[in-house]
């Protein structure tokens, strides 16, 4: 995965730390992929962490409104029959910047939090 880092910025880090950082980044990327969130390869480690944090805030909001993540989210993609479209993680557009996507996630979270609580 290509990152927007200064050349040589990580050169002073020991190899073990670089391996650990790469492993953590790969884990975060896998968590996003499992939720159907696409990355384009230009995201920094911080960007990836910010996106995952925003997704997790969205998921907590869905749960607080009675949403079922197992129904409203499908591993690796869009659910075929979500209980409520408001509870589906917004897809990231191919040409969308990280900041643009984060803004849409914040708005989607706000909408969910204003949504009527489901009584099942």
N, C-alpha and C positions, 0 to 999 in steps of 0.2 A: 504494500500500500504506500503510495507516495504521499509524503507530508510536506507542508509548506514550512520548512525549518531553515534557519540560517545555515549555510554550509559550515561544517566543522563544529557547529554548536554542541553536538553530543560527543565530540571527539575526546573530551576530557573525562567522560564517564567511563567507569570500568565496564568490561564486557558483560559481567554478571548483571549489572544494573540495566544495561541496554537490553539484555535478554529478558529480564523481568518486565521491563517497560513494554517490550514487543509482545510478550505473553498476555499482559493485562489488556493491551490494545486489541489483540486478537479475540480475547474473551468478550470485550465490549462489542466488537463488530459482530460476533456470533449472536450475542443477545439481541442486537438490533435486527439481524437477518431473521432470527426466529420470530420476530414480531412483524416481519414483512417490510422493514424499513431499508431502503436502498441507499447505499453510499456510492459516491462517484470516484473515490480514491484521492480526492484533493483535500479531504478533511484532516485537520490536525488532531492530535490526541485529545486536546482540550475540546475541540468541536465534537468529537465522538462522545466524550463524556457529557457534554452539555445536551446533546440530542438524547442520550439515554436518560439523563435526569429529567428532561422534559416529558419523555414518554412515560416514565415511572410516575410523575406527578399526574399526568393524564389518566393513567390506569387507577391511581388512588382515587381520583375524582369520580371515575366511572363506578368503582366499588362503593364509594360513599353515597351514590345515588341508586344503589341496588342493581347495578349492572353485573353481568356474569362474564368475566374475561374469557372463560372457556367457550362461550357461545359467541360473544361479540368480537373476539380476536381469534384468528386461525393462524397457527404456526406457519411462518413463511409466506403469508399472503392475506388476501381479503377473505372474510367469512362469506359463505354462500347465502346464509340466511340469518343475519344478525337480528337480535331482539329489537335493537334500536340503532339506527344509523349514527346517532349522536355519539354512541359508545364505541365506534370503530376508529382506530388510530388513523389519522389523516395520512394519505399517501404522500410521499415526497416526489415532486415533479423532477424529471431528469435534469432540467435546467435551473432548478431552484437552489439559491444560495443557502448556506447553513442558517444565516440570520433570518432569511425569509421563511424557512421551514420552522425555526424556533418560534417566530412570531405567530405562524398559523397554529402551532401546537399550543401556545399560550391562549390564543383565542378559542380554540376547541375546548381547552380545559375550562375556561371561563363559561362557555356555553353549557358544558356538562354540569358544572357546579350550580348553574341557574335552572337546570332541568328538574322537573318534578321527580321526586323519589318514587321508585318503582315499588309497589306493594305486591309481591308474588305470593 
